[in-house]
């Protein structure tokens, strides 16, 4: 057997690399990475307003959905073979408070949406976000005291928020707050209440990125956060070694899966984490990444569908096992059409 490290292929003209690129069937046959519907997670925004579908200007093609509209679209997602949706709530300002108390309400918007999907779906998975920013008047992910996000007091609130969502029927709890120790606290709390099979997908390496703007528009936290930032708890975009430490801590605390956010600008982080830990590794094509592709496509500068598919392949090539993308429905529809 030839050692790949010492292998030197025959030179041209014996070797012609273009042979395997000549036909579509041949290119598909030798493709090193493929994208399937099983790789996709669809993030959705749910609101409590009378309008069934409320378009989000900064996220072309994405709307805030009523629970009824969400149920309609979940049927489409299931038919396309998408295994998991991630539900994000749009909380009305009147329900927001400094401590995010609405997050613990068992009849809040996110819990009602989860119960509704569980009551009508034939088996699609449901993931919910654990962080306080949709529920707080200041737009931060944790408890704010004298201008500082308090880590340890926040943990108890996050654990109770996770428990609230698990009781509603959520399958995967996804803490995105980046507080130290939150995965362990949530795991302990869930297990103590007999939710040992509720999985935890940790936003293990979440960066203080400038790419989250459209998401904050979508959930309505942008005006609350104002000119503030989350740099004291989200990661510095300059660091990758730190990401490995963050992931190791979350795994040791009980995370079943880990996630890197954002995605396209952090492919090196995705690759390092996957190769280091061999854990189920997810990546989030965040709102800014999605919006840039859509905006360039709407301007006619790029072929949006082709670029979106290329972006998905880059995540897979880097080592991602699954991808959160707002384009999940259109990508899945394209994949299914090609399969016929």
N, C-alpha and C positions, 0 to 999 in steps of 0.2 A: 504493500500500500504506500502511496506517495504521501510524504509528510507535507501537509498544506503550507506549513511555514517555509519549507524549502522548495516548494513547487514553482517551477518557471514554465509557463505555457509556451508551446511552439510559437514562433513568430509568424507574422504575415509573410507569404500568402497562405501558409498551411492553416493558420488560425484566422478566421474572418468573423469578428464579433457580430457583424450585422446579420449573419445567417439566422440567428434566433430572434431577430427583430422583423423578419421579412413579412410574416403574416400575422393577422390578429390572433388566430388560434394558437400560433407558436408563442406569441408574446404572453398570452394568458397561461399557456402551459408551463412556462419557465418563470412566472412571476414569483418573486421571493416573499411578497407580502400581499395579502388580499383584504378587502373590506367587505364585511357582511352586515346584515341587519342586527345580528347578535352583538355587534360591537358598539351599538348606539344607545345612548341614554338621552331622553328628551326632556329638557327643562321647560316648565310651563308656569305662567303667572296666573293666579286666580284672584278675583276681586269680588266684592259684595255689592256692586252697583247694579242698576237696572239694565244697563246696556250689556247684551250678551258678549259682544266682542268689541274691545276698545283698542284700536291700533296704537302702537308705540312708535312715535315718529323717529326716535333714534335707533330703533331696531326694526328696519324694514322687513315686512312679512310676518312680524310677531305681534300678537295682541294679548291684552289682559282678558281673561276669560271668566265668565260667570261659572258657577259650579255646573249648571246645566250644559253650557257650551263645552266645558271641560269633558264632561261625560261623553258628548258626541265625538270629540276628537280622540279620546282614549280608545274608542272603538276602531278608529282609523289606525291608530298606533298599533293596536293588537293585530289587526288584519295585516299590517305590514311586517309584523314579526319583531317589533321593538320590545325588548324584554323589561325595560324599566323607565319610569318617568320620575322626574324630580319636581316636586310642587313647591312653589315660592308664593307666599301670601302678600297681597297688597292691602295693608292695614290702613283704615281710615284715620285721619289725624285725631279725631275725637277719641279714639281708643288708645292712642299712644300716651306713654307716661315716662318720667325719668328712669324708672326701674323696669320698664317693659312688662308690666303686670299682665297684660293681655296674653302674653306668651304662655301663661299658666292656666288660662281659662279653658276648661275641657270642652267648651262649645265655641271656641274661637274659629276663625275662618279656615285655618289649615286643618284643624281636626275635623270640621264638617266636610271639607273637601276629601280628606282621606277616607272617611266613613262612606261617603257617597260613591267613590270609586270602588271601594271594597265591596259595596253592596251590589254593584252592577257589572263589575269586570269579571272575566272568566279566569283571570290569573296573572295579569300584568303586575310587576313589582312596583312598589311605591317607596320613594326616598323623600325624606324631608330634611330641611336645613335646620340646624340648631345654632342659633346666634340671636342676639337681641336687637340687631339693627332695624329690622322691619317694625319693631314694637316700641322703640324708644323715641323720645322727643329730641334727643341729641344725635341720633343716627349712628351711635357706636354699637359695637358688638357685645359690650359688657357694661357693668355698672360704673357710672362716672362719679367720682368724688374729688372735689377741688381740682378739676381739670385733669385728673389722672384716672385711667381705667384700672379699677381694682381687680386683681387677678383672683385671689382666693374667694372673696365673697361672691364673685360671679359664678364660680364653679357650681355652687349649690343651686343657683337659679337655672343654669344650663342643664343640670342633671334632672331637675324637675320638669323643665321644658321637654327634654327628651322622653321622660316617663309619660308625660301628657300625650305626646305624639304616638308613643308605642301603644298606649291604651286605646287610641283611636284606630289602630290597625296598621300603622306604618311598618314596613318591612326592614328598611335600612335607615338608621339614624346617621346624619352627616353633619358632625360639628365643624363649622367653618369659622369659628370665632378666634382661633389661635391663642386661647388662654393656655398657660402651662398647666398640665395635669388634668385637662378636662376629659380626655378619653378614659382615663382610669376611673374618674369620679362617675362618669356616665355608665360605664360598664358595671361598676359596683352597684349603682342604683338600679339599673335594669335587672341585674341578676337577683337582687334582693326582693324584687317584686315579680319574680317568675317570668321575666322576659329574657331568659338566657339565649333564646334563639333569634332575638332581634339583633340584626347585624349592625356594625359600626363601620362606616366609610369615613375615615378621617381626612379632612382637608389638611394633610400633614405638612405640605410645603405650599403655603399660600402667601404670595408676595404682595407687598404694598405697591401695587401696580396702578398706572394711570389708565388702564384699559377697562375699568369697571363702570365708567360713566353711564352708558346706556342701561346697565342693570339697575343702577341706583335710581335712574329716571323711572324705570319700569315698576319698581316696588315702592317708589315715593320716598326714599330715604335721603335723596340728594339735597333737598331744601333743609332737612334737619341737620345733616352733617355740615352744610355750608362750606366754608373755606377750610374746615378741619381735615385732618388726615388720620390714618390708622398705622402710622409708621412705628409706634411704640409696641405694637403687638403683631402686626403682619411683617413678613420677612423683607430684608433689604434685597432688591434685585441684583445687587453685586455679588451675592453669596451663593455658593453651591455646597461647600462642605457643611455649612450650617443646616442645609436641607437634609443631609444624611443624618445628622444628629436628631433633627425634629422627627423624621420618619422612624428612626430607631426607638425613640421614646414612645411614640404612638403605638408601635407594634408591641412593645413591652407592656403597655398599659391595656392592651386588648383589642386593638383595631383589627378588623377582619380584612379590610381593603384600605388602600391609601390613594390619595389624589394630589396631583400637582395643578396649581392654578396661578396664573394663566397657562396657556398651552403652547401656542406656536412660537412665542418668544423664549420658551423655556424647555426646548426639546433636549438640550444637554442634561437638564435636571431629570427629565423623564428617563432618559437612558441610564444615568448614573443610579437612580433609585431602583429601576427594574433589575439591572444587572447586579446590584449590590444585595438586594433583599429577596429577590425572586418571589415577591408578594403580588397578589392581584393589584395592578397599578392602573389607575384611571387618570384621565387628563380632561381639563375643562377648556373647551374653546370658548373663551369668555366673550361677553357682549361686545367689547371693543373690537376684537378680532373678527367676529361675525359681521359687525356693522361696517368695518372697512371693506371687506370683500363685497358686501351687498351694495355699498355706496359706489364703489368703483364699477361694479356691474351695471348699476342703474345709469351711470354716466356713459356707459358703452366703452369704457377703457379696458375692461377685462371680461373674459367669458366666465361669469360668476359660477355656473354649475361645474365647469371643469376645475376652476381654482378651488372650489369648496371640496371637491373630491380629492384633489391633490393635497390639500391641507389634511384631510382625514388620513391619507396614506402616510404623510409625514409623521403623524402621531403613532401610527402602527409601526412604522419603521424604527422609531425611537424606542419602542418597547411597550407602548400603552396597550392594555387589554381591553379597555372600553373608553368611549369618548362622549362627554356631555357636549351636545351642540344643539343650538336652536334650529339648525337645518336638518334635524334628524328625520322629520317626515319626508322632506323632499329628497334627501339622500336615500332613504329606505325605498321610496317609490321608484327611484331610478334603478336601484339594485334589483328590485323585483321585476321591473320591465325588462332588464337585461337577461334575467333568468328565464323568461318565457320564450 
